[in-house]
């Protein structure tokens, strides 16, 4: 009983997160990218996904979330500078990270409840 509730609530959470993702993609992404515009990681992502759906904005949003979440690993690989990431304002960091983590967590919740469900 509880697993079905968890699966349905995860599905509803994912569906409700799509407007949040679109808002972050079209209103906040460009402002956040200006702070790390010379990052090789971001430049390559823009170049690879420029012909994808929505001009590659979902992939760029995920790339920005990755840059914000693990800047030291990316600096170790010479893909981004930690100083540039620290200059990003906190509200923009939240707008980049939360819309990408919510669907990932809801997919994890759906998968775990599906694996644990019995006939």
N, C-alpha and C positions, 0 to 999 in steps of 0.2 A: 504494500500500500504506500509506504513512504518513498520507495524507489520510483514509483510512477509519478508521485507528486514532485519529486526532485527533478525528474526528467521533463515534466511539463513546465515547471517553473524555469528550468534552464532554457528550454525552447522559447518561452515567452520573453525571458530576459534577452535572448539573442535577437529576437524580432524587434524588441523595443530599443535595442542599441543601434540599429541601422540609421535612424535619424540623427543620432549623436555622432556617428561616424561620418555621415555626409556633411554635417555642420562643421566638424573638425577638418574635413578634407577641403572644403571650399572657403571657409572663413578664417581658419587659424593656421593652416599648413604653410602658406607663403610667408607669413610673419615669422614663424619659427625657423623656416629654412634660411632666412636672411642672416641669422646668427652663425650658421655653419655652412655658408654658401661655398666656401673653398675646400670643403671636406671631400677627399677623393671617393669616399663611400657614398656620399649623397650625389656627387656628380655622375658617377657610374650608374647609380640607380635611376637617375633622371634620363640618362642616355639610353639605357636598356629598355625602360618601360614607357618611353614617350609615346609610343604608338599603341599602347594597351588601352583597355577600356577606361574611361574617365581620365584620360591622359596620364595614366599610371599613378594617380593620386592615392589609391588604397595602398599600393606597394610603397610609395614614398612616405605615407603616414606610418606604416609599420617600420620603415627604415629609420624615421625620426624617433620612434619609440625605442628602437634598439640603440640608437645613439645616446639617448637620454638614460636608458637603463644600465648600459654597460660601457661607459665612455673609456674607462681605463684599459679594458681589453682591446677596444678599437684603437686606442692610442698606441698600445703596445704593437699592434699590427700596422701602425702609421696610417690609419684611415681617418682619424679625427683628432682634434686637439681638445683636451679636457678643459682648457681655459675658455674655449669658445662655447662649450656646453654649459659651463658655469654662468655664462653671461645671459643665457636664456631665462626670461622671467618665470617665476614659479607657476603662474596661471597658464602660461603656454605649455609648460612641461606637463601639467595636469591634462590639458586638452590633447596632448599627443599620446600620453600613456594610457589614460583611462579608457578611451574608445577602442584601443587595441587589446587591452587586457580583458575587458568584459566579454567579448565573443570567445576568446581563448578559454576563459574560465567556464563559460557556459558549455562549450564543446566538451571540455574535460568532465563537467558534471553529467552531461548526457551520456558520454562514453562509459564513465564509471557506473552509473546507474543501469545502463544497458548490460554491461558485463555481469553485474551482480543480480540481475533479474532472473527469476526462475519461472518455469512454466506452471 
